[in-house]
């Protein structure tokens, strides 16, 4: 308001060269005032500060806005009395749950079911050997140390959200030219052969959800003042798909594979018991296997029968 009054008083005191002109722009008025006798006077006034007619409280947007309809506030709005709900009935008096169709069989029950969701399915994040080799060449991963799932997460080889584990894929297997040791949840045949051909090893380890949190974010337990949990054993259905239980905190040295483990991993299975486990159990026990016991019993009966026949 002060700006407008000051500018109007200045404009009224400026003599205009064309009296017939009814309107004059702000720039012309300021320039005329600057070139007037005030600039050459004894007071030493050398300039004039231009005051704009536009201020922050004068800003308005041109976006049209539709006013909200106020229901039930008189007949003038068109939404009075029944407020657009009509006369009587369940819809006029209250609300109904979503999908209710007045008592008839709703749409969600009329349509047939299709497919199913496996509750035992596992989701693994894939990572290729080529990506690991690229990170090793860049110096982000030390090939002399054990490469765990925490190492892959910290270096950006996999995403931050690891649901059920990491699967090692064989993409870029030809780039692995040096021995590396890894611990992942699953591994493909091609990836395992490529790593072992280079002199390395891959071990399949098991972690549950709490174990993954302790492996990937051990600082969370320190912040809460809690101890790291113990590693969980795999369920019976996953015993044949893992090599060992995961270690906490994140290990730095690999566990070497022994000869017995390699033989057990490559031996054929009969049901849930491997052949090597079956033989080692019976050979180490003092009781002979069932086949040997039956053979001895057959020999004893044969000798007894011949002795009676001879008598």
Protein Blocks (a to p, Z undefined) as FASTA:
>chain_A
ZZmmmmmmmmmmpccfblkbmbdcfklmmmmmmmmmklmmmnopabdcdddfbdfklgcc
fbdcdddddehiajklopghjnonogehjklmmccdehiahhpacfklmpccedjddfkb
ccdddddfklmmmmmmnopacfkbccdfklmmmnopacfbdfkbccddfehklmpcbdcd
dddfbdcfklmmmmmmnopacddddddfklmmmmmmmmlmmmnopacdddddddfklmmm
pfbdcdddddfbdcdddfklmmmmmpccehjacfklmmmmmmmpmbdcfklmmmmmmmmm
mmmmmmmmmZZ
